Each structure stands twice: as structure tokens, then as C-alpha cells.
Amino acid sequence: MKIEVRDLREEDLDEVCAIEESSFSMPWRREDFQGLIEDNNSIYLVILSDDRVVGAAGYTFNGFDGYINNVVIDVDYRGQGLGRVLLQELLRVGRKNGVPEFTLEVRASNVPAIKLYESLGFKSEGRRKNFYERPTEDAEVMWLRDVKPI
């Protein structure tokens, strides 16, 4: 299996949207991803397995921290460490770009994702009550603080 992580491109949008739709009850739209490609404050990466897009993740830098606004891996490729590879590269790029801290929200019931984030140094610092819809659920608010630039 050949793995590659690179910037999201326009030609990736159909594949990324299909992964989103099969993974989330309220998936992002094509326009959402298109906006990130065009936003100078956002970095969005895809991970490919044997030249096929199988996941994506990105952050937006607001001048203070990097808000990881989306992480998704194709259901058929989960549990293979691809999410870790993708997030490690996203954090590396962020550090290189001077992002001092990262934050994200994750469904409180998404134990595999929480364990992945914790293994990368994120810590839960609170909850947002009823943050998610379909179904309604709390979000764990996680932070990776004191990130040292590379």
C-alpha cells in the first residue's frame, strides 16, 4: 500500500465529498471544501492510498490557534493508522507555519477518535452541550497546547 499526503485539490472534491457523505449525518458540502482551498488561513490535506483519496483533514488559523475543522477517513480504510499519518502531517505543517496551539471538537461517543487525538497530545478541556445534531450529542473540546515550531 502506497501512502501519500498532499494538499487538497479541486479534482479531489468529488472523492472527499463522497467520503463525507458516507461518514457524517451532516456532511460538509462541496462549497465548504472549495472555500478552504481558496482560504489563505486554511490548510486542508488529503491522504491517498494507492493513488485513491481515502481521507481528509484541515485547520483554519485565526491568528491565535489552529482550529481543526474536519477529519474524515473512508470507512473501508479506518483502523489502519491513516488518520494518525494524516493528522501528524497536518500538525507538522501547522508547526512549520507557526501555529502555536490546535483545538477541535469531537462527538463525546467517538472513542476511537478521542483516543487518537489523546495519543497525539490533545487533552479534553471541556464539553459543548448538545453541540452536534442528528443525533443530538455533546462535543468534547480538545486542545493541543504549547506546540513548538519545527
N, CA, C and O atoms as a GROMACS GRO file, in nm:
protein
  600
    1MET      N    1   0.085  -0.118   0.000
    1MET     CA    2   0.000   0.000   0.000
    1MET      C    3   0.089   0.124   0.000
    1MET      O    4   0.171   0.143   0.090
    2LYS      N    5   0.073   0.208  -0.102
    2LYS     CA    6   0.149   0.333  -0.114
    2LYS      C    7   0.065   0.446  -0.055
    2LYS      O    8  -0.048   0.469  -0.098
    3ILE      N    9   0.121   0.517   0.044
    3ILE     CA   10   0.051   0.625   0.112
    3ILE      C   11   0.114   0.759   0.074
    3ILE      O   12   0.237   0.771   0.068
    4GLU      N   13   0.029   0.858   0.048
    4GLU     CA   14   0.076   0.993   0.017
    4GLU      C   15  -0.018   1.092   0.086
    4GLU      O   16  -0.139   1.073   0.087
    5VAL      N   17   0.039   1.198   0.143
    5VAL     CA   18  -0.040   1.308   0.198
    5VAL      C   19   0.000   1.433   0.121
    5VAL      O   20   0.118   1.464   0.105
    6ARG      N   21  -0.102   1.504   0.075
    6ARG     CA   22  -0.076   1.627  -0.002
    6ARG      C   23  -0.193   1.724   0.016
    6ARG      O   24  -0.295   1.690   0.075
    7ASP      N   25  -0.175   1.845  -0.035
    7ASP     CA   26  -0.280   1.946  -0.030
    7ASP      C   27  -0.404   1.901  -0.107
    7ASP      O   28  -0.394   1.832  -0.209
    8LEU      N   29  -0.521   1.940  -0.056
    8LEU     CA   30  -0.647   1.918  -0.126
    8LEU      C   31  -0.647   1.996  -0.256
    8LEU      O   32  -0.608   2.113  -0.261
    9ARG      N   33  -0.691   1.930  -0.363
    9ARG     CA   34  -0.701   1.994  -0.494
    9ARG      C   35  -0.845   1.990  -0.542
    9ARG      O   36  -0.925   1.910  -0.495
   10GLU      N   37  -0.876   2.076  -0.636
   10GLU     CA   38  -1.011   2.081  -0.693
   10GLU      C   39  -1.055   1.944  -0.743
   10GLU      O   40  -1.171   1.906  -0.725
   11GLU      N   41  -0.966   1.870  -0.805
   11GLU     CA   42  -1.004   1.740  -0.861
   11GLU      C   43  -1.031   1.633  -0.753
   11GLU      O   44  -1.079   1.524  -0.785
   12ASP      N   45  -1.001   1.664  -0.627
   12ASP     CA   46  -1.027   1.572  -0.517
   12ASP      C   47  -1.167   1.588  -0.457
   12ASP      O   48  -1.211   1.504  -0.378
   13LEU      N   49  -1.236   1.695  -0.493
   13LEU     CA   50  -1.359   1.732  -0.422
   13LEU      C   51  -1.468   1.626  -0.430
   13LEU      O   52  -1.537   1.603  -0.331
   14ASP      N   53  -1.486   1.562  -0.544
   14ASP     CA   54  -1.590   1.458  -0.554
   14ASP      C   55  -1.562   1.343  -0.458
   14ASP      O   56  -1.652   1.296  -0.389
   15GLU      N   57  -1.435   1.298  -0.453
   15GLU     CA   58  -1.400   1.188  -0.364
   15GLU      C   59  -1.414   1.227  -0.217
   15GLU      O   60  -1.466   1.150  -0.137
   16VAL      N   61  -1.368   1.345  -0.182
   16VAL     CA   62  -1.378   1.391  -0.043
   16VAL      C   63  -1.524   1.404  -0.003
   16VAL      O   64  -1.561   1.364   0.108
   17CYS      N   65  -1.607   1.459  -0.090
   17CYS     CA   66  -1.750   1.474  -0.058
   17CYS      C   67  -1.817   1.337  -0.042
   17CYS      O   68  -1.904   1.322   0.044
   18ALA      N   69  -1.780   1.239  -0.122
   18ALA     CA   70  -1.837   1.105  -0.109
   18ALA      C   71  -1.800   1.043   0.026
   18ALA      O   72  -1.883   0.978   0.089
   19ILE      N   73  -1.676   1.062   0.069
   19ILE     CA   74  -1.631   1.011   0.200
   19ILE      C   75  -1.709   1.080   0.310
   19ILE      O   76  -1.756   1.015   0.404
   20GLU      N   77  -1.724   1.212   0.300
   20GLU     CA   78  -1.802   1.290   0.398
   20GLU      C   79  -1.944   1.236   0.409
   20GLU      O   80  -1.994   1.211   0.519
   21GLU      N   81  -2.009   1.218   0.295
   21GLU     CA   82  -2.149   1.176   0.293
   21GLU      C   83  -2.169   1.038   0.354
   21GLU      O   84  -2.272   1.010   0.414
   22SER      N   85  -2.070   0.951   0.338
   22SER     CA   86  -2.082   0.816   0.394
   22SER      C   87  -2.040   0.812   0.541
   22SER      O   88  -2.059   0.709   0.607
   23SER      N   89  -1.983   0.920   0.592
   23SER     CA   90  -1.929   0.920   0.729
   23SER      C   91  -2.010   1.003   0.829
   23SER      O   92  -2.010   0.971   0.948
   24PHE      N   93  -2.077   1.108   0.783
   24PHE     CA   94  -2.140   1.202   0.875
   24PHE      C   95  -2.288   1.222   0.844
   24PHE      O   96  -2.330   1.218   0.728
   25SER      N   97  -2.366   1.244   0.949
   25SER     CA   98  -2.509   1.271   0.931
   25SER      C   99  -2.534   1.412   0.876
   25SER      O  100  -2.638   1.438   0.818
   26MET      N  101  -2.438   1.501   0.895
   26MET     CA  102  -2.448   1.637   0.842
   26MET      C  103  -2.318   1.670   0.769
   26MET      O  104  -2.237   1.750   0.817
   27PRO      N  105  -2.298   1.608   0.652
   27PRO     CA  106  -2.170   1.626   0.581
   27PRO      C  107  -2.150   1.767   0.529
   27PRO      O  108  -2.245   1.840   0.502
   28TRP      N  109  -2.023   1.802   0.516
   28TRP     CA  110  -1.990   1.928   0.452
   28TRP      C  111  -2.029   1.921   0.305
   28TRP      O  112  -2.034   1.813   0.246
   29ARG      N  113  -2.055   2.036   0.246
   29ARG     CA  114  -2.088   2.046   0.105
   29ARG      C  115  -1.962   2.075   0.024
   29ARG      O  116  -1.859   2.116   0.078
   30ARG      N  117  -1.971   2.053  -0.103
   30ARG     CA  118  -1.860   2.080  -0.194
   30ARG      C  119  -1.811   2.224  -0.178
   30ARG      O  120  -1.690   2.249  -0.179
   31GLU      N  121  -1.905   2.318  -0.161
   31GLU     CA  122  -1.869   2.459  -0.147
   31GLU      C  123  -1.785   2.484  -0.023
   31GLU      O  124  -1.698   2.571  -0.021
   32ASP      N  125  -1.811   2.405   0.083
   32ASP     CA  126  -1.733   2.419   0.206
   32ASP      C  127  -1.587   2.386   0.181
   32ASP      O  128  -1.496   2.459   0.222
   33PHE      N  129  -1.565   2.274   0.113
   33PHE     CA  130  -1.427   2.233   0.082
   33PHE      C  131  -1.362   2.329  -0.017
   33PHE      O  132  -1.245   2.364  -0.004
   34GLN      N  133  -1.438   2.371  -0.116
   34GLN     CA  134  -1.388   2.467  -0.215
   34GLN      C  135  -1.341   2.594  -0.145
   34GLN      O  136  -1.236   2.649  -0.180
   35GLY      N  137  -1.418   2.639  -0.047
   35GLY     CA  138  -1.381   2.759   0.028
   35GLY      C  139  -1.249   2.743   0.101
   35GLY      O  140  -1.172   2.838   0.111
   36LEU      N  141  -1.223   2.623   0.152
   36LEU     CA  142  -1.097   2.600   0.222
   36LEU      C  143  -0.977   2.604   0.128
   36LEU      O  144  -0.870   2.650   0.164
   37ILE      N  145  -0.997   2.555   0.006
   37ILE     CA  146  -0.888   2.561  -0.093
   37ILE      C  147  -0.850   2.706  -0.119
   37ILE      O  148  -0.732   2.739  -0.136
   38GLU      N  149  -0.950   2.793  -0.122
   38GLU     CA  150  -0.929   2.934  -0.156
   38GLU      C  151  -0.891   3.021  -0.037
   38GLU      O  152  -0.848   3.134  -0.056
   39ASP      N  153  -0.908   2.970   0.086
   39ASP     CA  154  -0.884   3.048   0.208
   39ASP      C  155  -0.736   3.044   0.246
   39ASP      O  156  -0.681   2.938   0.274
   40ASN      N  157  -0.672   3.160   0.246
   40ASN     CA  158  -0.528   3.168   0.278
   40ASN      C  159  -0.498   3.132   0.423
   40ASN      O  160  -0.382   3.104   0.456
   41ASN      N  161  -0.598   3.132   0.511
   41ASN     CA  162  -0.578   3.097   0.651
   41ASN      C  163  -0.606   2.950   0.681
   41ASN      O  164  -0.596   2.907   0.796
   42SER      N  165  -0.640   2.873   0.578
   42SER     CA  166  -0.673   2.732   0.597
   42SER      C  167  -0.574   2.643   0.524
   42SER      O  168  -0.525   2.676   0.416
   43ILE      N  169  -0.547   2.531   0.587
   43ILE     CA  170  -0.467   2.425   0.526
   43ILE      C  171  -0.556   2.302   0.526
   43ILE      O  172  -0.610   2.264   0.630
   44TYR      N  173  -0.571   2.240   0.411
   44TYR     CA  174  -0.652   2.119   0.402
   44TYR      C  175  -0.573   2.015   0.325
   44TYR      O  176  -0.526   2.040   0.214
   45LEU      N  177  -0.560   1.897   0.385
   45LEU     CA  178  -0.481   1.789   0.327
   45LEU      C  179  -0.569   1.669   0.296
   45LEU      O  180  -0.673   1.649   0.359
   46VAL      N  181  -0.526   1.589   0.200
   46VAL     CA  182  -0.589   1.460   0.173
   46VAL      C  183  -0.484   1.352   0.190
   46VAL      O  184  -0.364   1.377   0.175
   47ILE      N  185  -0.530   1.232   0.221
   47ILE     CA  186  -0.441   1.116   0.227
   47ILE      C  187  -0.487   1.019   0.119
   47ILE      O  188  -0.606   0.991   0.104
   48LEU      N  189  -0.389   0.969   0.045
   48LEU     CA  190  -0.417   0.876  -0.064
   48LEU      C  191  -0.356   0.741  -0.031
   48LEU      O  192  -0.246   0.732   0.025
   49SER      N  193  -0.428   0.637  -0.065
   49SER     CA  194  -0.378   0.501  -0.057
   49SER      C  195  -0.380   0.445  -0.198
   49SER      O  196  -0.486   0.435  -0.260
   50ASP      N  197  -0.263   0.410  -0.248
   50ASP     CA  198  -0.252   0.362  -0.387
   50ASP      C  199  -0.323   0.458  -0.484
   50ASP      O  200  -0.401   0.415  -0.570
   51ASP      N  201  -0.294   0.587  -0.469
   51ASP     CA  202  -0.342   0.694  -0.557
   51ASP      C  203  -0.493   0.720  -0.547
   51ASP      O  204  -0.548   0.790  -0.633
   52ARG      N  205  -0.559   0.667  -0.446
   52ARG     CA  206  -0.702   0.692  -0.425
   52ARG      C  207  -0.719   0.776  -0.298
   52ARG      O  208  -0.664   0.740  -0.194
   53VAL      N  209  -0.795   0.886  -0.306
   53VAL     CA  210  -0.822   0.968  -0.188
   53VAL      C  211  -0.906   0.887  -0.091
   53VAL      O  212  -1.014   0.838  -0.126
   54VAL      N  213  -0.855   0.871   0.032
   54VAL     CA  214  -0.926   0.791   0.132
   54VAL      C  215  -0.951   0.869   0.261
   54VAL      O  216  -1.004   0.813   0.358
   55GLY      N  217  -0.912   0.995   0.264
   55GLY     CA  218  -0.935   1.075   0.384
   55GLY      C  219  -0.891   1.218   0.363
   55GLY      O  220  -0.823   1.252   0.267
   56ALA      N  221  -0.933   1.301   0.459
   56ALA     CA  222  -0.901   1.443   0.452
   56ALA      C  223  -0.905   1.504   0.591
   56ALA      O  224  -0.975   1.454   0.679
   57ALA      N  225  -0.830   1.610   0.609
   57ALA     CA  226  -0.831   1.684   0.736
   57ALA      C  227  -0.777   1.824   0.710
   57ALA      O  228  -0.696   1.845   0.620
   58GLY      N  229  -0.823   1.918   0.792
   58GLY     CA  230  -0.774   2.053   0.774
   58GLY      C  231  -0.793   2.139   0.897
   58GLY      O  232  -0.865   2.104   0.990
   59TYR      N  233  -0.724   2.253   0.895
   59TYR     CA  234  -0.739   2.350   1.003
   59TYR      C  235  -0.747   2.489   0.944
   59TYR      O  236  -0.703   2.514   0.831
   60THR      N  237  -0.803   2.579   1.022
   60THR     CA  238  -0.806   2.721   0.990
   60THR      C  239  -0.734   2.794   1.103
   60THR      O  240  -0.763   2.771   1.221
   61PHE      N  241  -0.640   2.881   1.067
   61PHE     CA  242  -0.564   2.958   1.165
   61PHE      C  243  -0.630   3.094   1.181
   61PHE      O  244  -0.648   3.167   1.083
   62ASN      N  245  -0.666   3.128   1.304
   62ASN     CA  246  -0.737   3.254   1.330
   62ASN      C  247  -0.644   3.361   1.389
   62ASN      O  248  -0.690   3.465   1.434
   63GLY      N  249  -0.514   3.335   1.387
   63GLY     CA  250  -0.418   3.429   1.444
   63GLY      C  251  -0.374   3.390   1.584
   63GLY      O  252  -0.274   3.439   1.634
   64PHE      N  253  -0.451   3.299   1.646
   64PHE     CA  254  -0.420   3.254   1.782
   64PHE      C  255  -0.400   3.102   1.791
   64PHE      O  256  -0.311   3.054   1.860
   65ASP      N  257  -0.484   3.029   1.719
   65ASP     CA  258  -0.474   2.883   1.723
   65ASP      C  259  -0.524   2.825   1.591
   65ASP      O  260  -0.590   2.892   1.512
   66GLY      N  261  -0.491   2.698   1.572
   66GLY     CA  262  -0.539   2.626   1.455
   66GLY      C  263  -0.661   2.545   1.494
   66GLY      O  264  -0.653   2.455   1.577
   67TYR      N  265  -0.775   2.579   1.434
   67TYR     CA  266  -0.898   2.507   1.462
   67TYR      C  267  -0.911   2.394   1.359
   67TYR      O  268  -0.933   2.418   1.241
   68ILE      N  269  -0.896   2.271   1.407
   68ILE     CA  270  -0.909   2.156   1.319
   68ILE      C  271  -1.059   2.137   1.296
   68ILE      O  272  -1.132   2.089   1.383
   69ASN      N  273  -1.102   2.176   1.176
   69ASN     CA  274  -1.244   2.182   1.150
   69ASN      C  275  -1.304   2.057   1.089
   69ASN      O  276  -1.426   2.046   1.078
   70ASN      N  277  -1.220   1.962   1.049
   70ASN     CA  278  -1.273   1.842   0.988
   70ASN      C  279  -1.164   1.737   0.979
   70ASN      O  280  -1.050   1.766   0.942
   71VAL      N  281  -1.200   1.613   1.013
   71VAL     CA  282  -1.113   1.497   0.993
   71VAL      C  283  -1.204   1.383   0.950
   71VAL      O  284  -1.303   1.354   1.017
   72VAL      N  285  -1.171   1.319   0.839
   72VAL     CA  286  -1.253   1.207   0.792
   72VAL      C  287  -1.166   1.106   0.718
   72VAL      O  288  -1.079   1.142   0.638
   73ILE      N  289  -1.191   0.978   0.748
   73ILE     CA  290  -1.125   0.868   0.678
   73ILE      C  291  -1.236   0.778   0.624
   73ILE      O  292  -1.333   0.748   0.695
   74ASP      N  293  -1.222   0.734   0.501
   74ASP     CA  294  -1.318   0.642   0.439
   74ASP      C  295  -1.338   0.521   0.530
   74ASP      O  296  -1.241   0.465   0.581
   75VAL      N  297  -1.463   0.482   0.551
   75VAL     CA  298  -1.497   0.374   0.644
   75VAL      C  299  -1.419   0.246   0.611
   75VAL      O  300  -1.384   0.171   0.703
   76ASP      N  301  -1.392   0.219   0.485
   76ASP     CA  302  -1.320   0.097   0.446
   76ASP      C  303  -1.172   0.103   0.478
   76ASP      O  304  -1.102   0.002   0.467
   77TYR      N  305  -1.121   0.219   0.518
   77TYR     CA  306  -0.978   0.236   0.544
   77TYR      C  307  -0.949   0.270   0.691
   77TYR      O  308  -0.834   0.295   0.727
   78ARG      N  309  -1.052   0.271   0.773
   78ARG     CA  310  -1.032   0.303   0.915
   78ARG      C  311  -0.960   0.188   0.986
   78ARG      O  312  -0.968   0.072   0.944
   79GLY      N  313  -0.891   0.224   1.094
   79GLY     CA  314  -0.821   0.124   1.174
   79GLY      C  315  -0.688   0.081   1.116
   79GLY      O  316  -0.628  -0.015   1.164
   80GLN      N  317  -0.640   0.152   1.016
   80GLN     CA  318  -0.512   0.118   0.952
   80GLN      C  319  -0.402   0.220   0.981
   80GLN      O  320  -0.292   0.211   0.927
   81GLY      N  321  -0.432   0.317   1.068
   81GLY     CA  322  -0.332   0.418   1.103
   81GLY      C  323  -0.327   0.537   1.009
   81GLY      O  324  -0.240   0.623   1.023
   82LEU      N  325  -0.418   0.543   0.913
   82LEU     CA  326  -0.415   0.653   0.816
   82LEU      C  327  -0.454   0.785   0.878
   82LEU      O  328  -0.400   0.889   0.842
   83GLY      N  329  -0.548   0.783   0.972
   83GLY     CA  330  -0.586   0.905   1.042
   83GLY      C  331  -0.469   0.964   1.118
   83GLY      O  332  -0.449   1.086   1.119
   84ARG      N  333  -0.390   0.877   1.181
   84ARG     CA  334  -0.270   0.922   1.254
   84ARG      C  335  -0.170   0.986   1.158
   84ARG      O  336  -0.119   1.095   1.186
   85VAL      N  337  -0.142   0.921   1.046
   85VAL     CA  338  -0.047   0.975   0.948
   85VAL      C  339  -0.095   1.111   0.898
   85VAL      O  340  -0.017   1.206   0.890
   86LEU      N  341  -0.224   1.120   0.867
   86LEU     CA  342  -0.280   1.245   0.816
   86LEU      C  343  -0.271   1.357   0.920
   86LEU      O  344  -0.229   1.468   0.888
   87LEU      N  345  -0.309   1.328   1.043
   87LEU     CA  346  -0.304   1.430   1.148
   87LEU      C  347  -0.162   1.469   1.184
   87LEU      O  348  -0.135   1.587   1.210
   88GLN      N  349  -0.070   1.374   1.186
   88GLN     CA  350   0.070   1.408   1.213
   88GLN      C  351   0.123   1.505   1.108
   88GLN      O  352   0.196   1.598   1.142
   89GLU      N  353   0.088   1.483   0.983
   89GLU     CA  354   0.132   1.575   0.878
   89GLU      C  355   0.064   1.710   0.891
   89GLU      O  356   0.128   1.814   0.871
   90LEU      N  357  -0.064   1.711   0.925
   90LEU     CA  358  -0.135   1.837   0.944
   90LEU      C  359  -0.071   1.918   1.057
   90LEU      O  360  -0.053   2.039   1.044
   91LEU      N  361  -0.038   1.852   1.168
   91LEU     CA  362   0.026   1.920   1.280
   91LEU      C  363   0.166   1.967   1.242
   91LEU      O  364   0.209   2.075   1.283
   92ARG      N  365   0.239   1.887   1.165
   92ARG     CA  366   0.374   1.926   1.120
   92ARG      C  367   0.367   2.052   1.035
   92ARG      O  368   0.446   2.145   1.054
   93VAL      N  369   0.273   2.056   0.941
   93VAL     CA  370   0.256   2.173   0.855
   93VAL      C  371   0.218   2.294   0.940
   93VAL      O  372   0.270   2.404   0.919
   94GLY      N  373   0.128   2.274   1.035
   94GLY     CA  374   0.088   2.384   1.122
   94GLY      C  375   0.204   2.439   1.203
   94GLY      O  376   0.220   2.560   1.215
   95ARG      N  377   0.284   2.350   1.259
   95ARG     CA  378   0.403   2.394   1.335
   95ARG      C  379   0.497   2.474   1.246
   95ARG      O  380   0.547   2.579   1.285
   96LYS      N  381   0.519   2.421   1.126
   96LYS     CA  382   0.608   2.490   1.031
   96LYS      C  383   0.554   2.629   1.000
   96LYS      O  384   0.632   2.722   0.978
   97ASN      N  385   0.421   2.644   0.997
   97ASN     CA  386   0.359   2.772   0.968
   97ASN      C  387   0.341   2.858   1.093
   97ASN      O  388   0.281   2.966   1.085
   98GLY      N  389   0.392   2.813   1.208
   98GLY     CA  390   0.390   2.894   1.329
   98GLY      C  391   0.263   2.885   1.411
   98GLY      O  392   0.240   2.971   1.496
   99VAL      N  393   0.180   2.784   1.389
   99VAL     CA  394   0.058   2.770   1.469
   99VAL      C  395   0.099   2.722   1.609
   99VAL      O  396   0.158   2.616   1.622
  100PRO      N  397   0.067   2.800   1.715
  100PRO     CA  398   0.114   2.765   1.850
  100PRO      C  399   0.030   2.659   1.920
  100PRO      O  400   0.082   2.585   2.004
  101GLU      N  401  -0.099   2.650   1.887
  101GLU     CA  402  -0.189   2.556   1.954
  101GLU      C  403  -0.294   2.510   1.855
  101GLU      O  404  -0.324   2.579   1.758
  102PHE      N  405  -0.351   2.392   1.881
  102PHE     CA  406  -0.459   2.340   1.798
  102PHE      C  407  -0.577   2.303   1.886
  102PHE      O  408  -0.560   2.263   2.001
  103THR      N  409  -0.697   2.317   1.832
  103THR     CA  410  -0.818   2.277   1.903
  103THR      C  411  -0.913   2.209   1.806
  103THR      O  412  -0.904   2.227   1.684
  104LEU      N  413  -1.005   2.131   1.861
  104LEU     CA  414  -1.106   2.063   1.781
  104LEU      C  415  -1.221   2.020   1.871
  104LEU      O  416  -1.209   2.019   1.993
  105GLU      N  417  -1.333   1.986   1.809
  105GLU     CA  418  -1.444   1.923   1.878
  105GLU      C  419  -1.462   1.784   1.818
  105GLU      O  420  -1.437   1.761   1.700
  106VAL      N  421  -1.506   1.693   1.904
  106VAL     CA  422  -1.532   1.556   1.860
  106VAL      C  423  -1.653   1.505   1.937
  106VAL      O  424  -1.671   1.537   2.055
  107ARG      N  425  -1.737   1.426   1.870
  107ARG     CA  426  -1.851   1.367   1.939
  107ARG      C  427  -1.803   1.292   2.062
  107ARG      O  428  -1.707   1.216   2.056
  108ALA      N  429  -1.871   1.314   2.174
  108ALA     CA  430  -1.832   1.252   2.301
  108ALA      C  431  -1.832   1.099   2.291
  108ALA      O  432  -1.759   1.033   2.365
  109SER      N  433  -1.914   1.043   2.202
  109SER     CA  434  -1.921   0.897   2.187
  109SER      C  435  -1.816   0.840   2.092
  109SER      O  436  -1.804   0.718   2.079
  110ASN      N  437  -1.740   0.927   2.025
  110ASN     CA  438  -1.643   0.880   1.925
  110ASN      C  439  -1.511   0.844   1.993
  110ASN      O  440  -1.410   0.914   1.979
  111VAL      N  441  -1.514   0.734   2.066
  111VAL     CA  442  -1.399   0.692   2.146
  111VAL      C  443  -1.275   0.666   2.061
  111VAL      O  444  -1.166   0.708   2.102
  112PRO      N  445  -1.284   0.601   1.944
  112PRO     CA  446  -1.162   0.582   1.864
  112PRO      C  447  -1.094   0.714   1.826
  112PRO      O  448  -0.972   0.725   1.832
  113ALA      N  449  -1.173   0.814   1.788
  113ALA     CA  450  -1.115   0.944   1.752
  113ALA      C  451  -1.055   1.012   1.873
  113ALA      O  452  -0.946   1.069   1.865
  114ILE      N  453  -1.124   1.007   1.986
  114ILE     CA  454  -1.071   1.069   2.109
  114ILE      C  455  -0.938   1.005   2.147
  114ILE      O  456  -0.844   1.075   2.184
  115LYS      N  457  -0.931   0.873   2.140
  115LYS     CA  458  -0.805   0.803   2.172
  115LYS      C  459  -0.693   0.844   2.076
  115LYS      O  460  -0.578   0.860   2.117
  116LEU      N  461  -0.726   0.859   1.949
  116LEU     CA  462  -0.625   0.904   1.851
  116LEU      C  463  -0.576   1.044   1.887
  116LEU      O  464  -0.455   1.068   1.892
  117TYR      N  465  -0.668   1.135   1.914
  117TYR     CA  466  -0.628   1.272   1.947
  117TYR      C  467  -0.544   1.274   2.075
  117TYR      O  468  -0.444   1.344   2.082
  118GLU      N  469  -0.585   1.197   2.176
  118GLU     CA  470  -0.507   1.191   2.300
  118GLU      C  471  -0.367   1.138   2.275
  118GLU      O  472  -0.270   1.186   2.335
  119SER      N  473  -0.354   1.039   2.188
  119SER     CA  474  -0.222   0.981   2.158
  119SER      C  475  -0.130   1.082   2.089
  119SER      O  476  -0.008   1.066   2.090
  120LEU      N  477  -0.190   1.185   2.028
  120LEU     CA  478  -0.112   1.291   1.961
  120LEU      C  479  -0.088   1.410   2.054
  120LEU      O  480  -0.028   1.510   2.013
  121GLY      N  481  -0.134   1.399   2.180
  121GLY     CA  482  -0.108   1.503   2.278
  121GLY      C  483  -0.225   1.593   2.311
  121GLY      O  484  -0.213   1.680   2.397
  122PHE      N  485  -0.339   1.574   2.245
  122PHE     CA  486  -0.458   1.655   2.275
  122PHE      C  487  -0.514   1.614   2.411
  122PHE      O  488  -0.506   1.498   2.451
  123LYS      N  489  -0.571   1.712   2.481
  123LYS     CA  490  -0.636   1.689   2.609
  123LYS      C  491  -0.775   1.750   2.605
  123LYS      O  492  -0.796   1.858   2.550
  124SER      N  493  -0.870   1.679   2.666
  124SER     CA  494  -1.006   1.732   2.674
  124SER      C  495  -1.008   1.844   2.778
  124SER      O  496  -0.960   1.827   2.890
  125GLU      N  497  -1.064   1.959   2.740
  125GLU     CA  498  -1.071   2.073   2.831
  125GLU      C  499  -1.215   2.118   2.855
  125GLU      O  500  -1.238   2.225   2.911
  126GLY      N  501  -1.310   2.036   2.814
  126GLY     CA  502  -1.449   2.071   2.841
  126GLY      C  503  -1.543   2.007   2.741
  126GLY      O  504  -1.503   1.930   2.654
  127ARG      N  505  -1.669   2.041   2.758
  127ARG     CA  506  -1.774   1.989   2.671
  127ARG      C  507  -1.862   2.101   2.621
  127ARG      O  508  -1.883   2.201   2.690
  128ARG      N  509  -1.912   2.084   2.503
  128ARG     CA  510  -2.015   2.173   2.449
  128ARG      C  511  -2.144   2.090   2.446
  128ARG      O  512  -2.156   1.994   2.370
  129LYS      N  513  -2.238   2.129   2.529
  129LYS     CA  514  -2.364   2.056   2.544
  129LYS      C  515  -2.445   2.064   2.414
  129LYS      O  516  -2.463   2.171   2.356
  130ASN      N  517  -2.493   1.949   2.370
  130ASN     CA  518  -2.580   1.939   2.251
  130ASN      C  519  -2.521   2.008   2.128
  130ASN      O  520  -2.594   2.067   2.048
  131PHE      N  521  -2.390   2.000   2.112
  131PHE     CA  522  -2.320   2.066   2.001
  131PHE      C  523  -2.358   2.004   1.867
  131PHE      O  524  -2.375   2.075   1.767
  132TYR      N  525  -2.370   1.872   1.865
  132TYR     CA  526  -2.399   1.801   1.740
  132TYR      C  527  -2.548   1.774   1.726
  132TYR      O  528  -2.622   1.764   1.824
  133GLU      N  529  -2.590   1.763   1.601
  133GLU     CA  530  -2.728   1.727   1.568
  133GLU      C  531  -2.726   1.595   1.492
  133GLU      O  532  -2.623   1.552   1.440
  134ARG      N  533  -2.841   1.533   1.485
  134ARG     CA  534  -2.860   1.409   1.407
  134ARG      C  535  -2.758   1.302   1.435
  134ARG      O  536  -2.682   1.269   1.344
  135PRO      N  537  -2.748   1.246   1.551
  135PRO     CA  538  -2.828   1.272   1.669
  135PRO      C  539  -2.766   1.384   1.755
  135PRO      O  540  -2.648   1.416   1.742
  136THR      N  541  -2.848   1.440   1.842
  136THR     CA  542  -2.802   1.542   1.935
  136THR      C  543  -2.702   1.478   2.031
  136THR      O  544  -2.728   1.373   2.089
  137GLU      N  545  -2.588   1.543   2.046
  137GLU     CA  546  -2.482   1.488   2.131
  137GLU      C  547  -2.386   1.598   2.172
  137GLU      O  548  -2.368   1.696   2.100
  138ASP      N  549  -2.325   1.580   2.289
  138ASP     CA  550  -2.222   1.672   2.336
  138ASP      C  551  -2.094   1.655   2.255
  138ASP      O  552  -2.069   1.550   2.196
  139ALA      N  553  -2.016   1.761   2.254
  139ALA     CA  554  -1.883   1.757   2.192
  139ALA      C  555  -1.778   1.768   2.302
  139ALA      O  556  -1.790   1.850   2.392
  140GLU      N  557  -1.675   1.686   2.292
  140GLU     CA  558  -1.555   1.705   2.373
  140GLU      C  559  -1.475   1.815   2.303
  140GLU      O  560  -1.455   1.810   2.182
  141VAL      N  561  -1.430   1.912   2.380
  141VAL     CA  562  -1.343   2.018   2.326
  141VAL      C  563  -1.202   1.981   2.365
  141VAL      O  564  -1.168   1.975   2.484
  142MET      N  565  -1.118   1.958   2.265
  142MET     CA  566  -0.982   1.911   2.291
  142MET      C  567  -0.881   2.015   2.242
  142MET      O  568  -0.903   2.084   2.143
  143TRP      N  569  -0.770   2.022   2.314
  143TRP     CA  570  -0.663   2.117   2.282
  143TRP      C  571  -0.528   2.048   2.280
  143TRP      O  572  -0.501   1.958   2.359
  144LEU      N  573  -0.444   2.092   2.188
  144LEU     CA  574  -0.302   2.059   2.189
  144LEU      C  575  -0.233   2.192   2.209
  144LEU      O  576  -0.227   2.275   2.118
  145ARG      N  577  -0.180   2.212   2.328
  145ARG     CA  578  -0.122   2.341   2.365
  145ARG      C  579   0.030   2.337   2.362
  145ARG      O  580   0.091   2.230   2.361
  146ASP      N  581   0.089   2.456   2.362
  146ASP     CA  582   0.235   2.469   2.368
  146ASP      C  583   0.306   2.391   2.260
  146ASP      O  584   0.402   2.320   2.286
  147VAL      N  585   0.257   2.404   2.138
  147VAL     CA  586   0.319   2.337   2.024
  147VAL      C  587   0.444   2.413   1.988
  147VAL      O  588   0.440   2.534   1.964
  148LYS      N  589   0.555   2.345   1.984
  148LYS     CA  590   0.683   2.408   1.949
  148LYS      C  591   0.703   2.404   1.799
  148LYS      O  592   0.685   2.299   1.737
  149PRO      N  593   0.740   2.517   1.737
  149PRO     CA  594   0.766   2.518   1.592
  149PRO      C  595   0.882   2.425   1.558
  149PRO      O  596   0.973   2.405   1.638
  150ILE      N  597   0.877   2.370   1.438
  150ILE     CA  598   0.986   2.281   1.391
  150ILE      C  599   1.101   2.365   1.341
  150ILE      O  600   1.202   2.311   1.297
   0.00000   0.00000   0.00000
